[in-house]
Amino acid sequence: MPQYIPPTRPRLIAARDTFDMYGTEPPTGDWPYRLDDFGIAYGPGDWPFHRRLQRTEWHPANPLITHQVDTGATEQARVRLSPDPGGSWYGRNHYVSISPAGEDVHADLTLYIARQGMGAMVRRATLVLTPRSGAVTVPDGCPPPLRPQAEERGRRLLAFLSEACEERDAGGAEPHRVLHSLMRKDDPNVTQA
């Protein structure tokens, strides 16, 4: 049986458009991407986002159940981002997943094409970002009308990564400034339990 070898190149771009019943138009104006993920800590290296590693141990008070114990170590994590156009959530077709790929970053996103009934026609794509040089590589098969949207989103993603690295390098243990405004504990719009 042949061994599975993961792809070394990103998925690039979908061959055709698809319908997203929850799809919305892109936000207008000058908005940033923000972290929309839980359990993220800053870690060492070029990639700032890590998850804490835990191990399962028997509970000391009840040997019939287990609990998770923090090991103190972290590993690089794929994270989810969303637009933050002034303290509101936006359509799911604007979420982006980013992950490290050597010195590059792969950004899996959905490009908006047009309204279609109550939803939208979209096309999935993977951008390759190179934070050191500030390059955004759009897949060769990207239709010309979608290229400006892909390039603009890539520039916003690079700005987000730069801001996250600055916050980490300034001594932040966990993301705060780069969190979506509705996830921040100091946001007056968020009620604390």
C-alpha positions as CSV (number, residue, x, y, z in Angstrom):
1,M,0.0,0.0,0.0
2,P,1.5,3.4,-0.9
3,Q,2.3,5.8,1.9
4,Y,0.3,9.0,2.1
5,I,2.5,12.0,1.4
6,P,0.9,15.3,2.3
7,P,1.0,18.0,-0.4
8,T,4.0,20.3,-0.4
9,R,2.1,23.0,-2.3
10,P,-1.1,24.7,-1.2
11,R,-4.4,23.7,-2.7
12,L,-4.2,26.9,-4.8
13,I,-7.7,27.7,-6.0
14,A,-10.9,25.7,-6.5
15,A,-11.8,24.8,-10.1
16,R,-15.2,26.4,-10.0
17,D,-17.5,28.7,-8.0
18,T,-19.7,27.4,-5.2
19,F,-22.8,28.7,-3.5
20,D,-22.6,29.7,0.2
21,M,-26.1,30.2,1.6
22,Y,-24.6,32.3,4.4
23,G,-22.2,34.3,2.1
24,T,-22.1,38.0,2.4
25,E,-20.4,40.9,0.6
26,P,-16.9,41.9,1.9
27,P,-16.9,44.6,4.6
28,T,-16.3,48.1,3.3
29,G,-13.8,50.7,4.6
30,D,-10.5,50.1,6.4
31,W,-10.9,47.1,8.7
32,P,-8.3,44.7,10.1
33,Y,-8.3,40.9,10.5
34,R,-8.4,39.8,14.1
35,L,-7.8,36.5,15.9
36,D,-11.1,34.6,16.3
37,D,-9.8,31.5,18.0
38,F,-9.6,30.2,21.6
39,G,-6.7,28.7,23.6
40,I,-3.9,30.5,21.8
41,A,-0.7,31.6,23.4
42,Y,2.3,33.3,22.0
43,G,5.4,31.1,21.4
44,P,8.9,31.2,20.1
45,G,10.1,31.3,16.5
46,D,8.8,33.0,13.4
47,W,5.3,31.8,13.9
48,P,3.7,33.5,16.9
49,F,0.6,31.4,17.5
50,H,0.9,28.3,19.7
51,R,-1.4,26.0,21.7
52,R,-0.4,24.7,25.1
53,L,0.3,21.0,25.2
54,Q,-1.6,19.0,27.9
55,R,-1.4,15.5,29.1
56,T,-4.1,13.3,30.6
57,E,-3.6,12.2,34.2
58,W,-5.7,10.4,36.8
59,H,-7.6,12.8,39.0
60,P,-5.9,12.9,42.4
61,A,-9.2,13.1,44.4
62,N,-11.0,10.5,42.3
63,P,-9.0,7.8,40.6
64,L,-11.9,6.8,38.4
65,I,-11.7,9.9,36.3
66,T,-9.0,11.8,34.4
67,H,-8.2,15.4,33.9
68,Q,-5.9,17.5,31.7
69,V,-2.7,18.9,33.0
70,D,-0.7,21.6,31.3
71,T,2.8,20.4,30.4
72,G,4.3,23.9,30.0
73,A,5.2,23.2,26.4
74,T,3.5,24.6,23.3
75,E,3.3,23.7,19.6
76,Q,2.6,25.8,16.6
77,A,-1.1,26.2,15.8
78,R,-3.3,26.8,12.8
79,V,-5.6,29.8,13.7
80,R,-8.8,31.3,12.5
81,L,-9.2,35.0,11.8
82,S,-12.2,37.1,10.9
83,P,-12.7,40.7,9.8
84,D,-13.3,43.2,12.6
85,P,-15.2,46.1,11.0
86,G,-16.0,48.0,14.2
87,G,-17.1,45.4,16.8
88,S,-19.4,43.1,14.8
89,W,-19.2,39.6,13.4
90,Y,-19.1,39.2,9.6
91,G,-20.3,36.4,7.2
92,R,-18.6,33.1,7.4
93,N,-17.1,33.4,3.9
94,H,-14.8,36.0,5.3
95,Y,-13.1,33.8,7.9
96,V,-9.5,32.8,7.1
97,S,-7.4,30.0,8.4
98,I,-3.7,30.6,8.5
99,S,-0.9,28.1,9.2
100,P,2.9,28.1,9.1
101,A,4.5,26.4,6.1
102,G,8.3,26.7,6.5
103,E,9.1,30.4,6.1
104,D,5.8,31.0,4.4
105,V,2.2,31.2,5.7
106,H,-0.7,29.5,4.0
107,A,-4.0,31.4,4.1
108,D,-7.1,29.4,3.3
109,L,-9.9,31.8,2.4
110,T,-13.0,32.2,0.4
111,L,-13.2,34.9,-2.3
112,Y,-16.6,36.7,-2.8
113,I,-17.9,36.7,-6.4
114,A,-21.5,37.9,-6.4
115,R,-24.9,37.9,-4.6
116,Q,-26.9,34.8,-5.4
117,G,-30.4,34.8,-3.9
118,M,-30.1,35.0,-0.1
119,G,-26.4,33.9,-0.2
120,A,-23.4,34.4,-2.5
121,M,-21.3,32.7,-5.1
122,V,-17.7,32.2,-3.7
123,R,-14.5,30.5,-4.7
124,R,-12.0,28.9,-2.2
125,A,-8.4,29.7,-2.6
126,T,-5.1,29.4,-0.7
127,L,-2.7,32.4,-0.7
128,V,1.0,32.0,0.1
129,L,2.3,34.8,2.3
130,T,5.9,35.5,2.9
131,P,6.1,37.7,6.0
132,R,9.9,38.4,5.7
133,S,9.6,40.0,2.3
134,G,5.9,41.1,2.5
135,A,5.1,39.1,-0.6
136,V,1.5,37.8,-1.3
137,T,1.4,35.0,-3.9
138,V,-2.0,34.6,-5.5
139,P,-2.6,31.2,-7.3
140,D,-2.0,31.3,-11.0
141,G,-5.5,30.0,-11.7
142,C,-7.2,32.9,-9.9
143,P,-9.6,34.6,-12.3
144,P,-8.5,38.2,-13.1
145,P,-11.6,39.8,-11.5
146,L,-10.8,38.1,-8.1
147,R,-7.1,38.9,-8.1
148,P,-7.4,42.4,-6.5
149,Q,-9.6,41.0,-3.7
150,A,-7.1,38.2,-3.0
151,E,-4.1,40.6,-3.0
152,E,-5.9,43.1,-0.7
153,R,-6.8,40.3,1.7
154,G,-3.3,39.0,1.6
155,R,-2.0,42.5,2.5
156,R,-4.4,42.7,5.5
157,L,-3.3,39.3,6.6
158,L,0.4,40.3,6.5
159,A,-0.5,43.4,8.6
160,F,-2.2,41.2,11.1
161,L,0.8,38.9,11.4
162,S,3.1,41.8,11.8
163,E,1.0,43.3,14.6
164,A,0.8,39.9,16.4
165,C,4.6,39.5,16.2
166,E,5.0,43.0,17.6
167,E,2.7,42.3,20.5
168,R,4.5,39.0,21.3
169,D,8.0,40.6,21.0
170,A,6.8,43.4,23.4
171,G,6.3,40.7,26.1
172,G,2.8,39.5,25.5
173,A,2.2,35.9,26.7
174,E,-1.2,35.7,25.0
175,P,-2.9,37.6,22.2
176,H,-4.8,40.6,23.3
177,R,-4.5,43.6,20.9
178,V,-4.9,41.2,17.9
179,L,-8.0,39.5,19.3
180,H,-11.4,40.3,17.7
181,S,-12.9,43.2,19.7
182,L,-15.9,41.0,20.7
183,M,-13.5,38.5,22.4
184,R,-11.5,41.0,24.4
185,K,-12.1,40.9,28.2
186,D,-11.6,44.7,28.4
187,D,-14.2,45.5,25.7
188,P,-17.2,47.4,27.3
189,N,-19.5,45.7,24.8
190,V,-18.7,42.3,26.3
191,T,-20.5,41.3,29.4
192,Q,-18.5,39.2,31.9
193,A,-20.0,36.3,33.7
